[in-house]
Amino acid sequence: MISDRSIYFVVVLVAVLAALGTAVAYYYLRYRRRRRFPYGNWESLLARLSAVDRDKIALISQNLLNESGSWRIDEDDSDLNATQNLSLIGGLKGLEVMERNCAVLVDLAFYVQQWYPEASVVAEQLRLNAREVGWHVGRLKSAAQTGKLEIFFSDYAQPAITTYYLMTRRVLALYERYNLPGLGDLQRAI
């Protein structure tokens, strides 16, 4: 004869297994949905971009780029000094905004890669550039903690800003190359 304790045990066991099965099914379906494109849709990507002053970024970047858009050999002939750059970009907070935007630029390239696998080269270059910008910003955060931000700002900020500027140009060129429908929105957001 089956005792009442055994019946309760079986009922609780079935309830726990049902809850566990429901949780597994939920997370599996969520994983599959996010795996297709883990960063959301187009609107959510653009919404993640924070506003930066494009003109000031271009002005600072032009000091390190020659007419062809490549890096100058001698970076010391900049027309702007560290204090001017610091005020133009908004200090360390402005650089942190650019660092967050770098991750979005990589995601934008990955978004294109979903339909055009050859865009993976650009996406990988953007990932490397984003790491470089993060490295420069990290150095500046350390300098700020020691009170030497203005001393190291030109050494780390200007290359980070210029790298960010080039990243935005690469993303725009990628979207222009494939004539993607969100190009106008992207041009306004970057």
Contacts in CASP RR format, 6 or more apart in sequence:
PFRMAT RR
TARGET T0000
AUTHOR 0000-0000-0000
METHOD contacts of the structure
MODEL  1
MISDRSIYFVVVLVAVLAALGTAVAYYYLRYRRRRRFPYGNWESLLARLS
AVDRDKIALISQNLLNESGSWRIDEDDSDLNATQNLSLIGGLKGLEVMER
NCAVLVDLAFYVQQWYPEASVVAEQLRLNAREVGWHVGRLKSAAQTGKLE
IFFSDYAQPAITTYYLMTRRVLALYERYNLPGLGDLQRAI
37 111 0 8 1.000
37 114 0 8 1.000
39 45 0 8 1.000
39 107 0 8 1.000
39 110 0 8 1.000
39 111 0 8 1.000
42 111 0 8 1.000
42 182 0 8 1.000
42 185 0 8 1.000
45 104 0 8 1.000
45 107 0 8 1.000
45 108 0 8 1.000
45 111 0 8 1.000
46 185 0 8 1.000
46 186 0 8 1.000
46 189 0 8 1.000
48 104 0 8 1.000
48 107 0 8 1.000
49 101 0 8 1.000
49 104 0 8 1.000
49 189 0 8 1.000
49 190 0 8 1.000
50 97 0 8 1.000
50 100 0 8 1.000
50 101 0 8 1.000
51 97 0 8 1.000
52 94 0 8 1.000
52 97 0 8 1.000
52 98 0 8 1.000
52 101 0 8 1.000
53 88 0 8 1.000
54 168 0 8 1.000
54 190 0 8 1.000
56 88 0 8 1.000
56 89 0 8 1.000
57 89 0 8 1.000
57 98 0 8 1.000
57 161 0 8 1.000
57 164 0 8 1.000
57 165 0 8 1.000
57 168 0 8 1.000
58 165 0 8 1.000
59 80 0 8 1.000
59 88 0 8 1.000
60 80 0 8 1.000
60 85 0 8 1.000
60 88 0 8 1.000
60 89 0 8 1.000
60 158 0 8 1.000
60 161 0 8 1.000
60 162 0 8 1.000
60 165 0 8 1.000
61 161 0 8 1.000
61 162 0 8 1.000
61 165 0 8 1.000
61 166 0 8 1.000
63 78 0 8 1.000
63 79 0 8 1.000
63 80 0 8 1.000
63 158 0 8 1.000
64 71 0 8 1.000
64 72 0 8 1.000
64 75 0 8 1.000
64 78 0 8 1.000
64 158 0 8 1.000
64 159 0 8 1.000
64 162 0 8 1.000
65 71 0 8 1.000
65 72 0 8 1.000
65 162 0 8 1.000
65 166 0 8 1.000
66 72 0 8 1.000
69 166 0 8 1.000
71 162 0 8 1.000
75 158 0 8 1.000
75 159 0 8 1.000
78 154 0 8 1.000
78 158 0 8 1.000
80 88 0 8 1.000
81 154 0 8 1.000
82 150 0 8 1.000
82 151 0 8 1.000
82 153 0 8 1.000
82 154 0 8 1.000
82 157 0 8 1.000
83 150 0 8 1.000
85 153 0 8 1.000
85 154 0 8 1.000
85 157 0 8 1.000
85 158 0 8 1.000
85 161 0 8 1.000
86 149 0 8 1.000
86 150 0 8 1.000
86 153 0 8 1.000
86 157 0 8 1.000
89 95 0 8 1.000
89 98 0 8 1.000
89 157 0 8 1.000
89 161 0 8 1.000
91 153 0 8 1.000
91 157 0 8 1.000
92 137 0 8 1.000
92 140 0 8 1.000
92 141 0 8 1.000
92 144 0 8 1.000
92 149 0 8 1.000
95 136 0 8 1.000
95 137 0 8 1.000
95 140 0 8 1.000
95 157 0 8 1.000
95 160 0 8 1.000
95 161 0 8 1.000
96 137 0 8 1.000
98 133 0 8 1.000
98 137 0 8 1.000
98 160 0 8 1.000
98 161 0 8 1.000
98 164 0 8 1.000
99 130 0 8 1.000
99 133 0 8 1.000
99 134 0 8 1.000
99 137 0 8 1.000
99 160 0 8 1.000
101 164 0 8 1.000
102 126 0 8 1.000
102 129 0 8 1.000
102 130 0 8 1.000
102 133 0 8 1.000
102 134 0 8 1.000
102 164 0 8 1.000
102 167 0 8 1.000
103 130 0 8 1.000
105 126 0 8 1.000
105 130 0 8 1.000
105 167 0 8 1.000
105 168 0 8 1.000
105 171 0 8 1.000
105 190 0 8 1.000
106 123 0 8 1.000
106 126 0 8 1.000
106 127 0 8 1.000
106 130 0 8 1.000
108 171 0 8 1.000
108 175 0 8 1.000
108 186 0 8 1.000
109 119 0 8 1.000
109 122 0 8 1.000
109 123 0 8 1.000
109 126 0 8 1.000
109 170 0 8 1.000
109 171 0 8 1.000
109 174 0 8 1.000
110 123 0 8 1.000
112 119 0 8 1.000
112 122 0 8 1.000
112 123 0 8 1.000
112 174 0 8 1.000
112 175 0 8 1.000
112 178 0 8 1.000
112 180 0 8 1.000
113 119 0 8 1.000
113 120 0 8 1.000
113 123 0 8 1.000
115 178 0 8 1.000
116 178 0 8 1.000
119 174 0 8 1.000
119 178 0 8 1.000
122 170 0 8 1.000
122 171 0 8 1.000
122 174 0 8 1.000
125 170 0 8 1.000
126 167 0 8 1.000
126 170 0 8 1.000
126 171 0 8 1.000
129 163 0 8 1.000
129 164 0 8 1.000
129 166 0 8 1.000
129 167 0 8 1.000
130 167 0 8 1.000
132 159 0 8 1.000
132 160 0 8 1.000
132 163 0 8 1.000
133 160 0 8 1.000
133 163 0 8 1.000
133 164 0 8 1.000
133 167 0 8 1.000
134 160 0 8 1.000
136 156 0 8 1.000
136 157 0 8 1.000
136 159 0 8 1.000
136 160 0 8 1.000
136 163 0 8 1.000
137 156 0 8 1.000
137 160 0 8 1.000
138 156 0 8 1.000
139 152 0 8 1.000
139 156 0 8 1.000
140 149 0 8 1.000
140 152 0 8 1.000
140 153 0 8 1.000
140 156 0 8 1.000
140 157 0 8 1.000
140 160 0 8 1.000
143 149 0 8 1.000
143 151 0 8 1.000
143 152 0 8 1.000
143 153 0 8 1.000
143 156 0 8 1.000
168 190 0 8 1.000
171 186 0 8 1.000
171 190 0 8 1.000
172 183 0 8 1.000
172 186 0 8 1.000
172 187 0 8 1.000
172 190 0 8 1.000
175 182 0 8 1.000
175 183 0 8 1.000
175 186 0 8 1.000
176 183 0 8 1.000
END
